[in-house]
C-alpha cells in the first residue's frame, strides 16, 4: 500500500507530510520512505489556532471557520504527499490539529481535532482516515500518545538491523510541543506517555520576549543562564510526578501557565534566562524518565532535535547510562517521524488491526483507530454492480 501521512503537532507551525510504501513479509512490515515535505502555516492560520486554544475563549463560528481552513490546508498537504508517492496513493491519514484534550482527574474524557477530512478526500479522491484518538478514549484510554505503536515496531529486536541493538530497554523520544517517551524492553509490555513540556513553554517564551515562533538553533537559551529557583518551581508541577498512563498538551502547558509560574517565582528573571531554564526543564524531566526506566539508548525525533542546547544537555545528562541518537540513523527524518508513524497507523486500520497499545494508553482493549472519509478503507470491501435504482420495504 502507498500511504500519505500528515501531522500537525502542538507547535502548530506547519504540516509535516510523509509518503511511504508498506509491504508485509511474514511478521515483518517493510516501510519504504518515499519522501517528506513541510508546509508552513501562515501567520493568520497560526493566530487562528492560537485563538481557540486554552486558556482563551472562543466561539462556535471561530471553530467552524478554523475547521474548514485547516481542512483546506491539509488537502494541499495531502496533494503534495500524493506527488511524493509518484502521483498515486491508496489512502491519506489526516489526524487533524488537536485544539483540546479533555483530561479530568487523570482520565481522558474527550478530545477534539480540527481539519475537515472531506476537503482532503475531495482534493485527492482518496479515502481519508481521521479522528484517530477517539476510538481509544471510547474504551477508556488516554487517546495519546499514539506514536508508540510505530516505536514498538521500529525498536523491536532485529538481528538484521544495520545499527546493532544495545542491551537493555530502549526508548523513543519525540520532542514536539510535548515530550513523549516510548520504552521498549524485551521482558515487559511497551510503555509510552507524555512526559511534560518539550517546546511548548520555550516557544511561548520566545514569542513573548523575542517575537519569534521558537528558539532557532537554541540561540536564546545559549545566551541565558538557568535560574535554579525558577527551575525548582517548574519541576514541582504535579503532572510530572503522575504515573502513566497519562497525556497532556497545551491545555496545561501554555503561555498563561508560564505567567503563573513566573508570578509565583516572585522576582524578575532575564528573558533569555527564562528560556534557558525552560530548556533545562525539558532536559531534566526527559532524562529523569529515561533513568527511571533504565534505558540504554534513546532515539530522538521531533523539532526539538534541531535545538543544539537541548540535545547537548540531554547527552550530558545521559552520559555513562544511555546514548542519544536520532531516527535519521534509520532513514527517517527526525522532523517527519510522526507523519510516517501516522501513515503506519493508517496501514494498521486499513487491515483491521489495532493501532493503540493498551499498555500505553490504559485502554480496556486495543482499538482499531480512526474514522473513514468518504467510505470504508481499501481491502475486503468491494463495490458490486452500479448504484441501486429503487428502494422497497419488506415486512
N, C-alpha and C positions, 0 to 999 in steps of 0.2 A: 504494500500500500504506500502511496505517496501522500504525505500529510503535511499540512501547513499549521504551525503552532504560533499563536500570538501571546504576548504577555505585556501588560502594563501594570507596574507594581506600585508600592506605596509612595514612591517618589514622584509618580505621575508626571514624568518629564518626557516620555517617549513610548512608542510601541516597539517592542523587540519582536522581530519576525524570524522564524526559522523554518526551513523546509527539509524534510528527511524522507528517505525510503526505508521502510521496515520489512524485514523478511525473517520468518521464523524457521529455525532448523532444530527440531527436537526441543530441548529445554533452553536453547539459546535464541534470543531475539537479536538479530543484527540490525543496527541502525547506520545508514549511510547518510551523513550530513551533506546536504546539497547547497547550503549557503545561508547566510543571515544578512539582515539589514535592519537598521533602526530608523524609525520615522519620528522625529522630534515633535512634541506638542508645541503649538504656537502659544504666545503669552496669553492670549484670550482664553484658550482652552484650559491652560493651567490655572488661570484665575477662576474659571468656571468650576473646575473640580474642587479647588480650594474653598470656593464659596459654599459648597454643600457639605463640607467635612465638619465634624465636631471640632471645637465646641460652638461653632457658629450655628445660626438658624437658617432655614431655607424655606422654599415654597414648593408645592407640587408642580407648579409651572416650571420653576427652575430645574427641577429633577427631570421632568419630561423633555425639556429642551436639551439638557445635557445628555440624556439617554440617546436621543436622536443624533446629536452631534458626534458623540463617541462612536455610535454605530457606523456613521459615515466614515470616520477616521479609521476604524478597524476594517471597514470594507476596502479602503485604499491600501491598508497594510496587507490584507489578505490577497488582494490582487498582485501586490509586489511579491508575496510569497509564492503564488502560483507561477509567476515568471521565474523565480528561483528554481522551481521544480520542473522547468522546461516547458511551461505553458499548459500543463495538465496536472491535476491532483485528484485525489479521491475524497478528501474532506478537509475542512478547516476547523481548528479548535480555537474558539474565541472566548476565553473565560471572563472577559469584561474588566471594568475598572471597579475595584472594591471601594465603596464610599461609606459603608458602615458594617461593622462586625459586632453583633449584639451578644455580649457575654455578661451574664449575671451570676454572681457567686461561683465563678469558675466554670460555669456551664454555658456553652454556646446555644443561644435561643433562636438565632436567625442571622441572616447575612444578606447583603444587598450589593450586587454588581450591576453597573450600568454599561450600556453599549449594545443597543438593539440588534440582535443577531440577524433579523430579517434583512437588514441592509447588506450584511456580509453575504448572505445567501443570494440576494438579488444581484449583487455585483459579480460574484464568482460562478453562480449556477451550481454550487456545490452544497451538500449537506453541511450544516454547521453545528458543532457541539458547544453548548454554552451552559451557564449556571452549574458549574461543576461542584460547588461546595454544598449545595442544598441537600443532596441525597445523603451525604454523610451526617449532616446535622439532624436530618429526619430520623435517623436511627441512633441518636444520642451522642454523635461525635462532635468534635470541635469544628469540622469543616475546613481545618487548616492545621498544619501545613499539608499540602498535597504532593509536593515535590519528593518527599521521602520514598514514594513508590519507584521513582526514577533512580534515586540514590541507592536504594537497596539492590537494584539490578546492576547498576554500574559498579558498585563496590563489592559485589558478590565474588567470592574466591574463584579465580580462573587461572589454571596453570599456563594458559597461552597468552595471558595479558602481557603486553610489551613492557610495561613498567612493573617490576616484581612487587608482589604483595608483601607488606610488612606483617610481622606477628602482632597479635592482639587486636582489639577493637579499632575500627577506623571511622572517621567522621567526615561527613559532607557538610560544608558551611556555606550558607548563602548570605551575603552582606548586601541586602537591599535597604529599603527604609527600615525594615525589621530584620534582625539577625535570626535565621533559622538554622537549627542543627539537627542532623540525622546521624545516629550512631548505629553502625552495622558490626555485629560481633557474631562469630560462628556458633556461640553457645547460648544465645538468648534472642528474644524477638527484637525486631527493629524498633528503635526509639527515635522519635523526632518531635520537635516542638519549637515554638517561638521563644528564643532566649530573652530578648528585650530589644531595645532600640539599636539599630546599626547606623544608618544615615539620617533617620527621621529628625532627630534633635539637632544633629550637625547641620543639616540643610536649613532647618528653621533659624538657627543662629546665623548662618551665612547670609540668608535672605535679610535678616533684621539688621545686621551690623555692616554688611558689605553690598547689599542689594544684588547678591549673587545666588543662583539657584542651588549651588553646592560648593564645597571646598575643593576646587580644582587642584589636583596634584597635592592636596594636603598643605597648601601654602599657608593658610590661616593658622592651622594647628601648629605648623612648624615655627611660626612667628610668636607663638604663645607659650605659656608655662602652665602646667597643671596646678590647679588650686586644690590642695588636699582636703580642705574643709568642705568645699562645694562637691568634690568627688565623693566624700563620705556621705553627704546628704543624698546624692543621687543613688548611691549604692544601697541606701536604706529603703528603696522602693519595694513595697510588699510583693509586687508581681514577680520580681527577680527571685524571690525565695519560694514561690509557689511551686509545688511539684507538678510534673507533667502527668497527663496531657494538658496542654494549655496553649492558647493562641491569643494574639493581641494585634494592635495596629495603631493607626493614628487617632482612633477614638480615645486612646490613653496618652500616647506619646506625641503630643502636638505642641504648637507654639505656646498655648496657654499653660500647658504643663510646665514648660521651661520657665515661664513667667513666675509661676507659683514657687518653684524651687529657688529661683534667684531671690524672690522676695523673702522666703524663709531663711535664706543664707544671711541676709541682713546687712551686707556691705557690698560696695561696688566692686565689680570684677572687670578687668580689661576685656574688651570684646574677644581678642584672639586667645586670651586665657580661658574664656568660656568655651571656645571651640576646641582648644587643646584638651580641656577637661572632659568634654563630651566625647572626644575621640578616645581618650583613655578609658572612659566608662564602657564604651563598646568593647575595647580590647580586653579589659578586666573581666567583664561578665562572660564573654565568649571563652576566654582562657580558663576561667573557673569551672565552666561546664565541661570543657574538654578534659580537664584534670579529674573532675568528679567521675567521669566515665572511664578514665584510664586509657584514653585513646593513644595510639602510637603514630597516627598520621591524620592530618586534616587536609581535605581537598576543598579549596575555596572557589567561589564564583560570586557573581553579582557586581554591581557598580562599585562597591567598597574596595575591591581588589585594585582599583586604579588609584587608591589613596595610599601613597607610599608610607606616610606616617603611621596609619592604622596597620598596614601589613608589617611594618618594621616592629611595631610594638607586639603584635601577635607572635612574630618569630622569636622576639626576645623572651616573651612570657612562656613560650613552649620549649625553650632550649633545654636539652637533656631529657625531655619527656616525649615530645611529639614534633614531627616535622610539618611544615606548611607548604603546600603546593597549590596549583590551580587546575581547573578542569581542562585548560589548554593542553596539558600533557596527554589527554585522551582525545584530542582533536575536537573538543567542544569549547568554543569561545566563551570565556567566563561571563561576558555580558549577556550572552544568548542562552545560557544553560536552562533557564526556566521556560523559555519558549520551546526548546527541544523537549523539556520534561512534559509540557502540556501536549505536545504532539504525541508523545508516548501514551499519555492518558487517553488521548483520542483513539489510538490503536487498541488499547485495552477495552474501552467502551464499545467500539465497533465490533469487537469479538465477544461481547457479553461478559467481560472479565472485570472484577472489581479493581478500582484504582486507588481507593483509600485503604490505609492499613489500620485496623482497629487498635493495634499495639501503639500506634502513633496518635490517633485522634480520640481514642477512648470509646469508639462506637460499639454498639452491641453486636454488630455483624458487619462484614465487609460489603461496601456498597459499590454498585456499578454507577459511575458518575455521569452527570450531565443531562441536558435536555436537547432534543434534536430539532433543528430547523433546516429545511421545511418539512422533513419527514423522517422515517426511520433510517438507521445507519445502513451503509452498504453491507452486504453479507447475505444471510439466508433469504431475507425477504426479496421477492422479485415481482415486479408488476406483470400481471397476466391479462392479456386482452386489452381492449380500449376502454374508455370511460363508459359507465352504465347509461342507459337511455331512459330508464324509468325506475320508480320505487313502488313496490307493492307490500302490503302488510298482511302477514299470515297469522291467524289466531292460534 
